[in-house]
Amino acid sequence: MPKIFISRVLKKNSLFLKTLNGSDLEIIGASLIQFSPVYFSLIPKADWLFFYSKNGVKFFFEQVQKESDFQKEIPFRKWGVMGKGTAAALEKYGVHPDFIGTGNPTSTAQQFQALYPNSSVLFVQAKTSKKSVQLLLGQQIQSKELIVYDNQIKSNFELPYCKILVFTSPLNAKAYYEKHPIDKAQSVIAIGKTTAKALTALGIKKVVIADKPTEKEMAKKVLATVSNISHPNHATKSNKYAVIDLGTNTFHLLVAEKSPHQAFKEVHRKRFFVKLAAEGIETIGDAPIQRGLNALKTFKEILDTLGVKEVKALGTAALRTASNGPAFIKKVKKDFDIQIELIDGNREAELIYKGVVLAVPFKRENYLIMDIGGGSVEFIIANQQKVHWAQSFPIGVAVLFKKFHHQEPISIQAVTDTNVYISSFLSPLYEALTQFPVSTLVGASGTFDVLEFILAKDQSFDHYAKVKAKDFFPLYQMLLKSTKEERFGMKDVPDTRADMIVVAVILIDFILRKTQIEDIIVSNFALKEGVLSELMG
């Protein structure tokens, strides 16, 4: 597992972490510099207050909030910031910037001069600031300085050897190389040209510069660097395969490559909860359409970064049903050059089986596979040798939620109505179960992942887990009696599942009671992995 060092303390919602989620990298985030306030007794007069960084905002307001005289001056200033991150820091103090730069000193200075020539600007900065925008504007403005904090190199930090180094400031780069020798085997990424220039001055001959000074762009450079390290010739020849599963609730991307020791080697995994059917499954609403397009834009960026050529994109229940599904497919092809193939329920069930058998060691006995989606639920009866029967039913959780879950907690009558509605579709399943009896339920995708997390006592298997039906029923009753607010507060229930999990467990409860099944296996593989098995032969 390659180690990545980034010279920044990363929050849980960090875009750097989100972009690299599922990439099998060990990420170490730590700042190598320490900050201390520099006290000021006067805020010089100027038309503008301009902030280079979040720290400048923080240390400025920590003092301003203590001094009432300072607070009187605040409403009479205009506010400028270097980039979006600094703008967000300023807005936390209730101030909306009048000018937001690009994050790049040169273009920021050019934009500011074009919009506000001959202004007087007070630059709020660190004691060691490079004064980049200030120097670029030169005599075109009346510039003043306010030092609000000092940043010094830490001397007591310890870091393991990391294959890739990501530096977010010149001082962090200097701090690192004061303690570590230059290693040609390490790949070095800089947040921008200023940091890159500092690295070059330190003797680093090859530096990759992020296209934009953002965590997302730095993460994309990490992905590209990892790909180049693993496969130096990937630009001319790629052995990576990608599957995009466009479900009713969730859009998934899975990138993998062939492996001699396992079914495949996962390279990258990403998902977005787009909830296409949030405004109805007959016609997809404008907001869900945009969420879907945003997800695919990100998928396309990842595919391009990783150099993936073999891509299979599949549309399921919502895109099969919606009147504007064809228009969405056409736009995706035009905007991202991704061709979506619509598959019917039977083909979906076939692919789910192919994925499940890669994860679960089936025996001669029959298993009932159940894949709960947003628009449909697939049932498959199969053993290690073949599929006996398979069918898709339009009773997905998005459908059930919209029809029946109208109050919190869900009413007893709504539970009864949901069960009646489910039963009205499943006569073919009952007949198949008579012909092919089963003793084990195999759950794939969605809510079964939650059951695994909460109920699986033995999680030592690589790609599946075991759950007892008797342990499911108390969880079912608890969820049935919960309000939406309570579910969002449950640490074991992901926020992305909290709204529809009630109708999902009603579905599972219905099947367990109908079949009297006592054992549940949760498969980590489903449709996407089934498609991979076909692509890789």
N, C-alpha and C positions, 0 to 999 in steps of 0.2 A: 504494500500500500504506500504510494508516494506521499512524502510529507511536504506540505506547502506552508511557508511562513508568510504572513502579511503583517506589516507594522501598524496594526490598528486593533484595538479591542472591538470584537464583533458582537453586536447584539443578536438576540434570537431571531429577530425579523430582518437581519442583514441581507441585502440583495446579493452580496458576495456568497453567503451561505446558501441562499435560496437557489441561485443560479448553478451552484456546484452540487446541489442536493442529488444524491444517487450516483455520484461520480466515483465513489470508492476511493476518496482521497482523505488523508488525515490533515486537517487544517488547524494551524496554530496561529492565533491572533493575539498580538501583544504590542503595545507601544513601547519603544525603547527610549522615550524621552519623558521627563516629568515636568509638570507645570506648577508655577507659583504666581500669585497675583502681584502686580506692581501697582501700588496705590497712587492715585492722582487726586489733586485737590481742585482742579479746574478743568472744565470742558471748553476748549477754545472755540470761539465763534466761527461758524462756517455754514454754508448753505446745506452741505451734505455731510452725513456720517457714513463712511464706507468701511465695511467689514470684510476682511480676507478669509476668516475662518469661523467655525463654530466656537472654538475656544475664545476668540476675540469677543464674540457675542456674550458668552457665559461670564467671563471676567469683567466685562464692561457693566453688565446688568447687576452682577453681585454687589458692585459698589454703588451703582445708581440707586438701587432699591433701598440702600441704607441712608441715603442723603436726600432729604426733601428738596433742597435747593437744586440738585441735579434734575430731579423729576419734573420740576417746573419748566425746564428747558426742552424736554423731549418732544412735546407736540409741535414745536416750531422748526423741526429739522426734517429734511428729506433723507431717505434711507437707501443706501446702495449696498449690494453684496456681490461677492465674487461668483457664486454659483447657487444651484438649487439647494444643496445641503446646508449652506449657510443661511439661505432664505428660510428653510424649515426651522432652523434654530432660532431665528429672529421672531418667527411667527408664534413660537411657544411663549414669548413674552408679550404677545398681543400687538405686535408691530408688523404690518404688511409692507414689504420693501417696495419702493418706488422704481427701483432699477435692479434687475437680476442679470448678472453677467453669465457668460457661457462656461465659466470655469477655467478657460484658457486666458492667460494674462493679455496676450496680444489682441485677440478679438474682443475681449471685454473692454480694454482701453479704447479701441477703435469705436465700438458701439457707444460708449459713454461720451466720448468727444463729439460724435455726430449728433447725439441727442441733447447734450447739455454743455455746450462750449462755454468757456470763460467762467465756469462755476468755481466757487471756493469749496474745497473738499477736505474734511478731517478724516484721515486714515487711522482707524482703530486697529492696532496691530501688536505683534509680539516684539520683544526687545531685539530678537535676532531676525526680524522680518527681512525678506529679500526686497520688499517694497516694489514688487514687479509692476503693478498697474500705475503706481505713483510715478515711477521713473519713466515708464512708457508715455505717460501723458505730459511729462516735463513742464514746459512753460505754457502749455495750452490751458492749464488750470492754476488756481491759487491753492497750493497744497499745504496741509499742516499734519502733524502727527500726534497721536495719543497712544502711548505705550501702556497697555493694561495688564500684560502678563509676560513672564519670562519662561523660556523652555530650555532645559538643560539635559544633557545626555545622562542616562542612567548608567551606573557602573556595576551594579550587582545583579544583572540579568543572566540567565542560563537558557540556552536554546539547544535542542537536538539538531543533528544534521538534517537539513531540508534540501530536497532536490530542486525546488522552485522557490525563489524569494520574490516577494511583492512589496515594493517600498512606496509609501504614501507621502513621503516628504524628504527633502535633502538631509535634514538633521537625523532622521531615523536611519537613513543609509549610512551616514557618517558614524552613528553609534554602533551599527552592526559591524562595519569593517574596522573599527578600532579594536574589536575583540576577536574578529575572525579573519583568516587569510582569504585572499581571492582564490576561488576554486573554479577553474574553467568548466568543470562538469556540472556546475549549478546554472540554472536558467534564471535570468533576472528580468523582472517586469517593473516598470515605473508608472506612476499614476499620471504623469504629464512630462512636458519637455523640461521644466525647471528641475524636477527630480532626476530625470535622465541625464541632464547636463552635469549635475552634481556627481552622479555615479560614474560618468565618463572621466570626470576630474579625479575620481578616486582610483582609476585604473581599470574599470570594468569596460572591456572592449565591445561587448555585444549586449545591448539593452533593448528590450521590447517595450514600446510605449503604448499605453491604452489609447484607443481612438478618442475616448471621452474620459474626463477625470471622474469616473463614477465606479462604484463597487461592481456593478453589473458588467461594465466593459472590462475591468480588471479580471473578473472571473472568466469572461469569454477568452481572454488572452491565456489564462491558465489552462482552459480546456484545449485550446489550440496547441499550447506548448506540450501538454501531456501527450496529445496525439502524435506530435512530431517526435517526442522522445521514444514512444512505443513503436511508432511506424514512420521512420524518417522519409519514406517514399510515398506516404499516403496521398500526396497531392496528385500523383500520377496513377496510383493503383490502390484502391481501398478494398479491404475485405470486411468492411462493416456493413451491417444490415439494420434497417430501421422499420419499425411498425408504428403506425399512428392509429389508435383506436378512438373513433369519434362517437362516444357513447352519449346517451341522453343527458346524464348528469355530469360525466367526467370525460375530458379529453386526455388521453395518455400518449406519451412517446416512450418507446423503448428502443435503444440502440444497443446492438450486440455484435459479437464476432464469433467465428467458429473456434471451438476448443477441442483438443484431442482427449481431454479428461472428463468433460461434462457435456451436457446438451448444448450449451453455448456459454460464452463469457460476456457478462453484462458490462457495457461500456458507460451507458448513461440512461437515466430514467427520469421522466418529468411528467407531472400531471397538473391539470387545472380543473377545478370544479366550475364548469361553465353553466350548468343547469339550463340546458336548451329549452326544456319544457316548463320553465318557471311561469311563463305567461300563457301556457297552453301548448299542447303537442300537435294540434291540427295546423297551426301557423306559429312559427317561431317568432317571438317578439324582437324588436329592434335591439334592446339591451342584451339579451342572450346571444343574438347574432354577433354583436360587437365583441362580447366576451370570447366567443368562439374564434373570431378573426384575430383577436389579440393573442390567444393561445397559439394559434397556428403560425403567427408571425414569430413568436419566440421559438417554436419548434423549428421553423425554417432557419433561423439564425444558428441554432445548435447544430443542425444538420450540415450547414455550410462550414461552420467552424471545425467540425469533426471530419469533414470531407466524405460524408456518406453519399453514395450514389444509388444504392439499392434501397428504395423506399416503397413501402406498401401502406396505403391509407384506406381504412375501411369505415364506412358509415353504417350505423345500425338503426335501431327503432325510430328515433326522432326524425332522422333524415329520410327514412323510408316513408314516414307518415306525413310529415309537414308539407303543406302546399308550396312553401317557398324553399323546400329542401334543394330542388334542382338549381335555383338561383344562387344559393349558398355555395353549392359544389362548383358552379361555373366561376364564381368570384374567387374562390380559393385557387382554382387552376390559373386564373388570370393574374392574381396578385402574387402568388407564392410558387407557382409552377408545381403544385402538388395535385395529383389526380386522385380524387376520392372514388373508390369503388363501393357502390351500394350492395350489401349482401342481404339475403333474406334470412329468416329465422332458422331454417334448417341448416344453411351454410354456417351460420353463427354457432349453432350447436355442435356441428362437426369440428370447427376450429377450437372450441372450448374443450372438447374431449381430447384433441391432440395436445393441447397445452397441459391439461390436468394429468395425463398419463406420463408426462415428463417429470412431474413433481411427486406423484403418489404411486407407490409400488402396488398396483392392483394385483389381485389374485384371481382364482377361477370363479369365485362367487360374484354375484351381481351387485353393482353399486348404483345408487341414484345420485347423479350429479345435478346440482342446482346452482345456476348463475343468476343472481339478482341484479338486474339493470334498472335504469330509470324508466325506460319505456316498455321493456319486456322482461320476462323471466324464461330462461331456457332450462328444460329438463332433459336429461339423457340417462338412459339405463344401459350400462355397459359393464364388461369385465376386461381382463387383461388382453383378451384376444380381439374383441370387436364391440361395436355399438349394436345393441339389440333394437333400440327405439330412441327417437329423439324428436322433440317438438318445442316450438317457441310460442309463448302466450303473452298477449298484450296487457299484462297485469304488473308492470314495473312499479317501483316505489313512487316515481313522480306522478304516475297515473292515479295510484291509490291515495296518495297524499292530497292531490287536488280534489278528488271525489269525496273523501270521507273525513280527513283530519281537519275539522273546522273549529275546534275549540280545545282549550288546554285545562286539565288533561283531556285526552280524547274520551268521548262519552262511551258508555257501555253499549248504547244503541249503534254508535258508529263502528265499534268493534264487531258487533253482530253483523251489521250491513257489509262490512269489509269481508268477513268470512263467507257470507252468502255470495258476494260478488266473485270472490276467488273461486269458490266451488263451482259456480256456473260455467267456468271455462275449462275445468280440469277433468271432464269425463274421459277424454282420451288417455290421460295419465292413469286414471283408476284402472282402466281396461288393460293398459300395458303392465301395470304392477301385478295384476292377476296372472298374466302370462309369464312375467319375469319378476318373481319375488326378490326383494332386496332386504339387507339387514343394516346397511351403512349409508348415511347421507354424506356426500362430498360437497362441501360448499366452496364456491369459487367467487372471488371478488366481493367488493362492497362491504355489506354489513358483516359478513363472515370474518373479515379482517378484525373487526371490533371484538367479535366473540373470541377469536384466537388470543387477542391481547388480554382480555379480561379473564377468560375461563380456562385456557389451555394450561394444564399443570406440567406437561412434558413438552418443552419446545426445543428438544435436542435434535430434531430432524432438520435436514437442510432446507426443504422446500414445502413442508406441510406440518400441521400440528393436529393433535387429537383432543376432542372435547366430548364430555359425557352429556347426553340429552338431559339427564336429571339436574345437571348444573345450570342448564339453560333456563329452565322454567322460573326459578326465583328471579333471575335477571329480567326475564320477560315481564313478570308481574310488576317489578319495580319501575321499569321503563313505561309500562302501561299507565301507571298512576302518576307519572312525573309531568310537570309543566315544561314548556320549551325553555323557560328561564333556568329551571333546575337542571335540565339536560346540558345546557351550555355551561353550567357550573361544574359538571362532572368531569373530573380530570381524565377518566378512562374513555370518555366519549369525545371523539374529535369534533370540533365546531362544524366541520363540513358535513358531518353525519347527523348532527343533533336534531335537525328539523324532521328528517324523513325516517329516522331509525325506528320510530314506533310502528309505522305501517310495515317496515321491513321485518321486524320481529313477529308481527302478526302473521306474516307470510310463512316464516320459519315454523312458528308454533302450529299453524294449520297443517303443514306437511308432516311434522313430527307426530302429531296426534292422529293424523289419517293413516300413517304408515306404521306407527308404534316402533319406530326406529329408536335405538338406544345409544348408538355410537355416531359421532360426527367427526369427519376429517376435514380440516380447512386446508385447501390447496392454495399455495402462493402463485401458481401459474394458472392462466386461463386463455382467453382468446389471443392475446398478443403473442404469448409464447407458442401457441398453436400455429400462428402465422409464421413465426420464426422457423419452426420445425420444417415447414414447407419450403420457405425461402432457402434454407441451408441444405435441403435434401436429406 
